Amino acid sequence: MHQMIRALISEKNPNYAKQVKIIYGGSLTPENSESLFSMENIDGGLVGRCSIDPQSFIKLCHVANQLNCGEKR
């Protein structure tokens, strides 16, 4: 889905498509964040329940930091 979104944007403006950040619309967790953040066209995501638990949120932040989220291109 994220690849399709970027492709649709690219049809209108290829330069903007390279710059726009596309986020995952589901809830990120420490368990799914590494696989989602590793996908080519996902630049971030919504933090749901894990934001309530400080330890879960910290784990998610560590994963994002290790993968340099948003800096893949």
N, C-alpha and C positions, 0 to 999 in steps of 0.2 A: 504494500500500500504506500509506504513512504517513497519508494522508488518511483511509483506511478505519479505521486504528487509532484516530485521534483521534475519528472519528465514533462508533465503538463505545464509547469511554470516555465520550463526551458523552452517550450514551443513559443511562448510569448516573449520571453526575455532570457536568453542563455546566461548572460552575465549575472543577472539577479538570482537565477536558479542556483548558481554556485555559492552565493552569499547567504541566502535565506536559511534560517534555522528551522528544522522540522522536528517537533517533539512527538514522543510516543504518547498516545491518548489514554492508555490504561494506567493502572497504578503500579509504580515501581516498588520493588522490594529488594532487600539485600540478596535474595535468592535469584531473582530474575534480572537484576540490573546489569550484571556483566555480559550476559548474552545479548541483551537489548542494546546496551551502549556499544557493543562491538559491531553491530550492524551498520553498514555503510551509510545509509540515509537517515539514521536516527541521531539527532543532535542533542537530545535531552528528553525529559519526560515529566509527567505529573507525579508528585510525591503525595501519596494518600496516607493511609494508616501508619506507615512507618515513621512519619514525622512526629507522631505522638510519643513514640518510644525513642528516647535519645540514643540508645545503643544501636538500634536498627538504622536510625538516620545517619549516625556516624559511619557505620559500615557502608551504607550506600554512598556517602560522600567520599570515602576512601576508594571505592571502586571507580567512581567517576574521575577522581583525581589521578588514579593509576593509569586510566585509559585516556587521559587528557580529553575528556568529552568536549565536543564542540570545536576541537582543534584538529580534526581528522583530515581536513582538506588542505 
